[in-house]
Amino acid sequence: MTIIILAVFGAAMLMAAYKDLTSYTIPNWISLYLIGGFALIAPFVGYGLPDIGWHLVSGIGALALMMGMFAMGWLGGGDAKLFAATALWCQPADLLLIYTPNVAIWGGALTLLIVFTRHSLPRRVRTTGWVQRLLRDEDKIPYGIALAAAGLMALPKFTIFQSAALG
C-alpha cells in the first residue's frame, strides 16, 4: 500500500510542480486527483469514519485558510487548492507540525533562489517560453514547486503513510 500511496501522491505532486513551473497554473484535476486518491486509499489503510473525519478537518480547515489568503492576493487559486487537497492527506497534527513548516521552508528557499536569479542574470541573457516568464515575471513565483517538495518530503511522516507501512 505504501507504494500505491507514493505513486498516487507523488505523481500529483510532480505534475503540480511541473505545471506551475511551466505555466504558472496548477490545474484543478490535480487537486481532484489527490482528493479522489485519498478517498480510495483511506479504507485500505484501515481508516474508519473518525480517522477520515480528522483528515476532512485538515482539508476543510486548510481550504478555508487558503481561500482567505487567495482573497488577499497572497497566493494563486491553484496553490490554495493544492495546499488544501494535500492537507486532506494529513491528520491535523501532520498538517501543523510536518507539512506547513516544510511548505514555509521550501517556499522561502524557492522564493530566494528565484529572486536572486532574476536579479543576478544580466538582462541580455536570451530565454524563451516558460524560462522567460520565470526569469522575467517579477510578480510571480511558481509556489506549486514548494508545495510539491514539501509534500514529498513530509509524506513518509504522515499518519496515512505510517498506517500503510504498519498494515
CYANA upper distance limits for C-alpha pairs under 8 A (distance plus 0.5 A):
  1 MET  CA      5 ILE  CA      6.76
  1 MET  CA     44 PHE  CA      8.29
  1 MET  CA     45 VAL  CA      8.04
  1 MET  CA    164 ALA  CA      6.26
  1 MET  CA    165 ALA  CA      7.88
  2 THR  CA      6 LEU  CA      6.59
  2 THR  CA    161 PHE  CA      6.84
  2 THR  CA    164 ALA  CA      6.14
  2 THR  CA    165 ALA  CA      6.46
  3 ILE  CA      7 ALA  CA      6.54
  4 ILE  CA      8 VAL  CA      6.57
  5 ILE  CA      9 PHE  CA      6.26
  5 ILE  CA     10 GLY  CA      8.20
  5 ILE  CA     41 ILE  CA      8.02
  5 ILE  CA    161 PHE  CA      7.70
  6 LEU  CA     10 GLY  CA      5.70
  6 LEU  CA     11 ALA  CA      8.33
  7 ALA  CA     11 ALA  CA      6.22
  8 VAL  CA     12 ALA  CA      6.91
  8 VAL  CA     34 LEU  CA      7.95
  8 VAL  CA     37 GLY  CA      7.02
  9 PHE  CA     13 MET  CA      6.75
  9 PHE  CA     34 LEU  CA      7.17
  9 PHE  CA     37 GLY  CA      8.23
  9 PHE  CA    152 LEU  CA      8.45
 10 GLY  CA     14 LEU  CA      6.56
 10 GLY  CA    152 LEU  CA      7.09
 11 ALA  CA     15 MET  CA      6.55
 12 ALA  CA     16 ALA  CA      6.54
 12 ALA  CA     30 ILE  CA      6.38
 12 ALA  CA     31 SER  CA      8.35
 12 ALA  CA     33 TYR  CA      7.70
 12 ALA  CA     34 LEU  CA      7.17
 13 MET  CA     17 ALA  CA      6.70
 13 MET  CA    147 LEU  CA      8.29
 13 MET  CA    148 ALA  CA      5.10
 13 MET  CA    149 ALA  CA      8.06
 13 MET  CA    151 GLY  CA      7.69
 13 MET  CA    152 LEU  CA      7.65
 14 LEU  CA     18 TYR  CA      6.65
 14 LEU  CA    148 ALA  CA      7.03
 15 MET  CA     19 LYS  CA      6.48
 15 MET  CA     30 ILE  CA      8.07
 16 ALA  CA     20 ASP  CA      6.52
 16 ALA  CA     26 ILE  CA      6.14
 16 ALA  CA     27 PRO  CA      8.22
 16 ALA  CA     30 ILE  CA      7.23
 16 ALA  CA    144 GLY  CA      6.50
 16 ALA  CA    145 ILE  CA      7.72
 16 ALA  CA    148 ALA  CA      7.33
 17 ALA  CA     21 LEU  CA      6.50
 17 ALA  CA    142 PRO  CA      8.35
 17 ALA  CA    144 GLY  CA      5.57
 17 ALA  CA    145 ILE  CA      4.75
 17 ALA  CA    146 ALA  CA      8.26
 17 ALA  CA    147 LEU  CA      8.33
 17 ALA  CA    148 ALA  CA      6.42
 18 TYR  CA     22 THR  CA      6.65
 18 TYR  CA    145 ILE  CA      7.98
 19 LYS  CA     23 SER  CA      6.23
 19 LYS  CA     24 TYR  CA      7.38
 19 LYS  CA     25 THR  CA      6.63
 19 LYS  CA     26 ILE  CA      6.37
 19 LYS  CA     27 PRO  CA      8.23
 20 ASP  CA     24 TYR  CA      4.75
 20 ASP  CA     25 THR  CA      5.28
 20 ASP  CA     26 ILE  CA      5.98
 20 ASP  CA    142 PRO  CA      5.81
 20 ASP  CA    143 TYR  CA      7.86
 20 ASP  CA    144 GLY  CA      6.14
 20 ASP  CA    145 ILE  CA      7.45
 21 LEU  CA    130 TRP  CA      7.90
 21 LEU  CA    134 LEU  CA      8.07
 21 LEU  CA    142 PRO  CA      5.98
 21 LEU  CA    144 GLY  CA      8.13
 21 LEU  CA    145 ILE  CA      7.51
 22 THR  CA    130 TRP  CA      5.54
 22 THR  CA    131 VAL  CA      8.16
 23 SER  CA    130 TRP  CA      7.06
 24 TYR  CA    140 LYS  CA      8.42
 24 TYR  CA    141 ILE  CA      8.39
 24 TYR  CA    142 PRO  CA      6.20
 25 THR  CA     78 GLY  CA      6.80
 26 ILE  CA     30 ILE  CA      7.67
 26 ILE  CA     78 GLY  CA      5.30
 26 ILE  CA     79 ASP  CA      7.43
 26 ILE  CA     82 LEU  CA      8.18
 26 ILE  CA    144 GLY  CA      7.72
 27 PRO  CA     31 SER  CA      8.05
 27 PRO  CA     78 GLY  CA      7.17
 28 ASN  CA     32 LEU  CA      6.77
 28 ASN  CA     78 GLY  CA      7.50
 28 ASN  CA     81 LYS  CA      8.17
 29 TRP  CA     33 TYR  CA      6.33
 30 ILE  CA     34 LEU  CA      6.85
 30 ILE  CA     82 LEU  CA      8.05
 31 SER  CA     35 ILE  CA      6.80
 31 SER  CA     81 LYS  CA      6.79
 31 SER  CA     82 LEU  CA      5.85
 31 SER  CA     85 ALA  CA      5.96
 31 SER  CA     86 THR  CA      8.37
 32 LEU  CA     36 GLY  CA      6.54
 32 LEU  CA     85 ALA  CA      8.04
 33 TYR  CA     37 GLY  CA      6.37
 34 LEU  CA     38 PHE  CA      6.66
 34 LEU  CA     85 ALA  CA      6.52
 34 LEU  CA     86 THR  CA      7.46
 35 ILE  CA     39 ALA  CA      6.79
 35 ILE  CA     85 ALA  CA      6.38
 35 ILE  CA     88 LEU  CA      7.65
 36 GLY  CA     40 LEU  CA      6.72
 37 GLY  CA     41 ILE  CA      6.55
 38 PHE  CA     42 ALA  CA      6.24
 38 PHE  CA     88 LEU  CA      8.02
 38 PHE  CA     89 TRP  CA      7.00
 39 ALA  CA     43 PRO  CA      8.17
 40 LEU  CA     44 PHE  CA      8.18
 41 ILE  CA     45 VAL  CA      7.18
 42 ALA  CA     46 GLY  CA      7.33
 42 ALA  CA     47 TYR  CA      5.95
 42 ALA  CA     52 ILE  CA      7.78
 42 ALA  CA    160 ILE  CA      8.09
 43 PRO  CA     47 TYR  CA      5.58
 43 PRO  CA     48 GLY  CA      7.36
 45 VAL  CA    160 ILE  CA      7.62
 45 VAL  CA    163 SER  CA      6.48
 45 VAL  CA    164 ALA  CA      5.60
 45 VAL  CA    167 GLY  CA      7.16
 46 GLY  CA    163 SER  CA      8.14
 46 GLY  CA    167 GLY  CA      8.36
 47 TYR  CA     51 ASP  CA      5.99
 47 TYR  CA     52 ILE  CA      6.87
 48 GLY  CA     52 ILE  CA      6.77
 49 LEU  CA     53 GLY  CA      6.37
 50 PRO  CA     54 TRP  CA      6.93
 51 ASP  CA     55 HIS  CA      7.06
 52 ILE  CA     56 LEU  CA      6.69
 53 GLY  CA     57 VAL  CA      6.74
 54 TRP  CA     58 SER  CA      6.98
 54 TRP  CA     91 GLN  CA      6.33
 54 TRP  CA     92 PRO  CA      7.27
 55 HIS  CA     59 GLY  CA      6.78
 55 HIS  CA     87 ALA  CA      8.05
 55 HIS  CA     88 LEU  CA      5.65
 55 HIS  CA     89 TRP  CA      6.81
 55 HIS  CA     90 CYS  CA      6.27
 55 HIS  CA     91 GLN  CA      5.53
 55 HIS  CA     92 PRO  CA      7.49
 56 LEU  CA     60 ILE  CA      6.35
 56 LEU  CA     88 LEU  CA      6.35
 57 VAL  CA     61 GLY  CA      6.24
 57 VAL  CA     88 LEU  CA      8.36
 57 VAL  CA     92 PRO  CA      7.64
 58 SER  CA     62 ALA  CA      6.43
 58 SER  CA     84 ALA  CA      8.38
 58 SER  CA     87 ALA  CA      6.08
 58 SER  CA     88 LEU  CA      6.21
 58 SER  CA     90 CYS  CA      6.95
 58 SER  CA     91 GLN  CA      6.72
 58 SER  CA     92 PRO  CA      5.68
 58 SER  CA     95 LEU  CA      7.35
 59 GLY  CA     63 LEU  CA      6.58
 59 GLY  CA     84 ALA  CA      5.56
 59 GLY  CA     85 ALA  CA      6.71
 59 GLY  CA     86 THR  CA      7.92
 59 GLY  CA     87 ALA  CA      5.27
 59 GLY  CA     88 LEU  CA      4.57
 59 GLY  CA     89 TRP  CA      8.20
 59 GLY  CA     90 CYS  CA      8.28
 60 ILE  CA     64 ALA  CA      6.72
 60 ILE  CA     84 ALA  CA      7.50
 60 ILE  CA     88 LEU  CA      8.20
 61 GLY  CA     65 LEU  CA      6.81
 61 GLY  CA     84 ALA  CA      8.44
 62 ALA  CA     66 MET  CA      6.43
 62 ALA  CA     83 PHE  CA      7.61
 62 ALA  CA     84 ALA  CA      5.51
 62 ALA  CA     87 ALA  CA      6.97
 63 LEU  CA     67 MET  CA      6.42
 63 LEU  CA     80 ALA  CA      7.35
 63 LEU  CA     81 LYS  CA      7.30
 63 LEU  CA     83 PHE  CA      8.07
 63 LEU  CA     84 ALA  CA      5.30
 64 ALA  CA     68 GLY  CA      6.96
 65 LEU  CA     69 MET  CA      6.94
 66 MET  CA     70 PHE  CA      6.51
 66 MET  CA     80 ALA  CA      5.43
 66 MET  CA     81 LYS  CA      8.10
 66 MET  CA     83 PHE  CA      8.09
 66 MET  CA     84 ALA  CA      7.81
 67 MET  CA     71 ALA  CA      6.57
 67 MET  CA     77 GLY  CA      8.30
 67 MET  CA     80 ALA  CA      7.00
 68 GLY  CA     72 MET  CA      6.82
 69 MET  CA     73 GLY  CA      6.89
 69 MET  CA     74 TRP  CA      5.89
 69 MET  CA     75 LEU  CA      6.86
 69 MET  CA     80 ALA  CA      8.39
 70 PHE  CA     74 TRP  CA      6.20
 70 PHE  CA     75 LEU  CA      5.69
 70 PHE  CA     76 GLY  CA      6.40
 70 PHE  CA     77 GLY  CA      6.60
 70 PHE  CA     80 ALA  CA      7.27
 75 LEU  CA     79 ASP  CA      7.01
 75 LEU  CA     80 ALA  CA      7.49
 76 GLY  CA     80 ALA  CA      6.85
 77 GLY  CA     81 LYS  CA      6.72
 78 GLY  CA     82 LEU  CA      6.50
 79 ASP  CA     83 PHE  CA      6.55
 79 ASP  CA    143 TYR  CA      7.24
 79 ASP  CA    144 GLY  CA      6.41
 79 ASP  CA    147 LEU  CA      8.22
 80 ALA  CA     84 ALA  CA      6.78
 81 LYS  CA     85 ALA  CA      6.54
 82 LEU  CA     86 THR  CA      6.51
 82 LEU  CA    144 GLY  CA      8.22
 82 LEU  CA    147 LEU  CA      8.15
 83 PHE  CA     87 ALA  CA      6.52
 83 PHE  CA    147 LEU  CA      7.30
 84 ALA  CA     88 LEU  CA      6.91
 85 ALA  CA     89 TRP  CA      7.82
 86 THR  CA     90 CYS  CA      7.69
 86 THR  CA    151 GLY  CA      7.69
 87 ALA  CA     91 GLN  CA      8.35
 87 ALA  CA     95 LEU  CA      6.63
 87 ALA  CA     99 TYR  CA      8.42
 89 TRP  CA    158 PHE  CA      8.08
 89 TRP  CA    160 ILE  CA      7.42
 90 CYS  CA     94 ASP  CA      5.65
 90 CYS  CA     95 LEU  CA      5.91
 90 CYS  CA    158 PHE  CA      6.57
 90 CYS  CA    159 THR  CA      7.35
 90 CYS  CA    160 ILE  CA      7.79
 91 GLN  CA     95 LEU  CA      6.75
 91 GLN  CA    158 PHE  CA      8.00
 91 GLN  CA    159 THR  CA      7.11
 92 PRO  CA     96 LEU  CA      6.71
 93 ALA  CA     97 LEU  CA      6.18
 93 ALA  CA     98 ILE  CA      8.07
 94 ASP  CA     98 ILE  CA      5.59
 94 ASP  CA     99 TYR  CA      6.80
 94 ASP  CA    157 LYS  CA      8.17
 94 ASP  CA    158 PHE  CA      6.31
 94 ASP  CA    159 THR  CA      7.56
 95 LEU  CA     99 TYR  CA      5.51
 95 LEU  CA    100 THR  CA      6.35
 96 LEU  CA    100 THR  CA      6.16
 96 LEU  CA    101 PRO  CA      7.84
 97 LEU  CA    101 PRO  CA      7.07
 98 ILE  CA    102 ASN  CA      6.85
 98 ILE  CA    154 ALA  CA      6.63
 98 ILE  CA    157 LYS  CA      7.99
 98 ILE  CA    158 PHE  CA      8.31
 99 TYR  CA    103 VAL  CA      6.69
 99 TYR  CA    150 ALA  CA      6.81
 99 TYR  CA    151 GLY  CA      6.88
 99 TYR  CA    154 ALA  CA      6.34
100 THR  CA    104 ALA  CA      6.81
101 PRO  CA    105 ILE  CA      6.75
102 ASN  CA    106 TRP  CA      6.51
102 ASN  CA    150 ALA  CA      5.38
102 ASN  CA    151 GLY  CA      8.23
102 ASN  CA    153 MET  CA      8.23
102 ASN  CA    154 ALA  CA      7.70
103 VAL  CA    107 GLY  CA      6.12
103 VAL  CA    146 ALA  CA      6.52
103 VAL  CA    147 LEU  CA      6.15
103 VAL  CA    149 ALA  CA      8.33
103 VAL  CA    150 ALA  CA      5.57
103 VAL  CA    151 GLY  CA      8.27
104 ALA  CA    108 GLY  CA      6.43
105 ILE  CA    109 ALA  CA      6.70
106 TRP  CA    110 LEU  CA      6.47
106 TRP  CA    146 ALA  CA      5.48
106 TRP  CA    147 LEU  CA      8.11
106 TRP  CA    149 ALA  CA      7.38
106 TRP  CA    150 ALA  CA      6.82
107 GLY  CA    111 THR  CA      6.50
107 GLY  CA    143 TYR  CA      7.04
107 GLY  CA    146 ALA  CA      5.38
107 GLY  CA    147 LEU  CA      7.92
108 GLY  CA    112 LEU  CA      6.61
109 ALA  CA    113 LEU  CA      6.58
110 LEU  CA    114 ILE  CA      6.65
110 LEU  CA    143 TYR  CA      8.30
110 LEU  CA    145 ILE  CA      8.41
110 LEU  CA    146 ALA  CA      7.15
111 THR  CA    115 VAL  CA      6.46
111 THR  CA    141 ILE  CA      7.12
112 LEU  CA    116 PHE  CA      6.34
113 LEU  CA    117 THR  CA      6.53
114 ILE  CA    118 ARG  CA      6.49
114 ILE  CA    134 LEU  CA      8.38
114 ILE  CA    135 LEU  CA      7.88
114 ILE  CA    141 ILE  CA      8.06
115 VAL  CA    119 HIS  CA      6.72
116 PHE  CA    120 SER  CA      6.42
117 THR  CA    121 LEU  CA      6.52
117 THR  CA    135 LEU  CA      7.76
118 ARG  CA    135 LEU  CA      5.68
118 ARG  CA    136 ARG  CA      7.11
118 ARG  CA    138 GLU  CA      8.38
121 LEU  CA    125 VAL  CA      7.47
127 THR  CA    131 VAL  CA      6.58
127 THR  CA    132 GLN  CA      5.52
128 THR  CA    132 GLN  CA      5.28
128 THR  CA    133 ARG  CA      8.36
129 GLY  CA    133 ARG  CA      7.12
130 TRP  CA    134 LEU  CA      6.55
131 VAL  CA    135 LEU  CA      6.59
132 GLN  CA    136 ARG  CA      6.30
132 GLN  CA    137 ASP  CA      8.33
133 ARG  CA    137 ASP  CA      5.69
134 LEU  CA    140 LYS  CA      8.38
134 LEU  CA    141 ILE  CA      8.12
142 PRO  CA    146 ALA  CA      8.44
143 TYR  CA    147 LEU  CA      6.87
144 GLY  CA    148 ALA  CA      6.45
145 ILE  CA    149 ALA  CA      6.59
146 ALA  CA    150 ALA  CA      6.44
147 LEU  CA    151 GLY  CA      6.58
148 ALA  CA    152 LEU  CA      6.60
149 ALA  CA    153 MET  CA      6.58
150 ALA  CA    154 ALA  CA      6.48
151 GLY  CA    155 LEU  CA      6.29
152 LEU  CA    156 PRO  CA      8.44
154 ALA  CA    158 PHE  CA      7.07
155 LEU  CA    161 PHE  CA      7.16
156 PRO  CA    161 PHE  CA      6.28
156 PRO  CA    162 GLN  CA      7.35
157 LYS  CA    161 PHE  CA      7.33
157 LYS  CA    162 GLN  CA      7.12
158 PHE  CA    162 GLN  CA      6.78
159 THR  CA    163 SER  CA      6.43
160 ILE  CA    164 ALA  CA      6.74
161 PHE  CA    165 ALA  CA      6.65
162 GLN  CA    166 LEU  CA      6.70
163 SER  CA    167 GLY  CA      6.51
